Amino acid sequence: MSIPNERYHESLNNLTPADVYYGRGQQVLDRREQIKLNTLAMRRKMHYDNQMKLQPLMS
């Protein structure tokens, strides 16, 4: 069983009550956004790298 302050709540932008209460909410959201942007950039690079590897095979 989890403690209420450890559960993410949809009504709190998927933050824990403790994050909101102690004013860490925006920091958590900013960190999540940065992780998301880094992940998308990495996946885009992997996609284009794979396309370049396949291109000579298709010619």
N, C-alpha and C positions, 0 to 999 in steps of 0.2 A: 504494500500500500504506500502510495507516495504522499508526501507532506504537501499541503495546499500551496505553499510558496514555491514548490518545485515544478508544478504543472503549468504548462503553457495554456493561456486562455485566449480563445479566438476574439472575444470582446475586448481584449487588451492588446490587439495587434500581435497575437501569439507571443506575448511576453509573460513572464511570471509576475504574480502580484508583488513579490519582493523587488523585481527590477523596476516596476513602476513606482512603488513606494519610496525606494531609495534614489530615484532619479537616474537610474541607469538605462532606462528604456531607449532613449535616442541613441546612446552609444551602442547598444545591442543591435538596433535596427541598422545603424550605419555600418557596423562590422558585417552584418549579414549581407547588406547590399554590396560591399566591397568583395566579399567572398563570391557572391553571385556573378559580379562583373568579371572577376578573375577566372572563374570557371567557364563562363561563356567565351572569353578570349582564348583560353586553352583549348576548348572544344573546337572553336573555329579554326585555330591553327592546325590542330590535328586533322581536321577535315580537309583543309587545303593541302597539307603535306601528303595525305593519302591520295588525293586527287592527282597530285604531281607524280607520285609513284606509279599510278595506274595509267597515266596518259601515254607513256611510251608503249605500253602493252596494247593499247587500243589503236595505235597508229598503223 
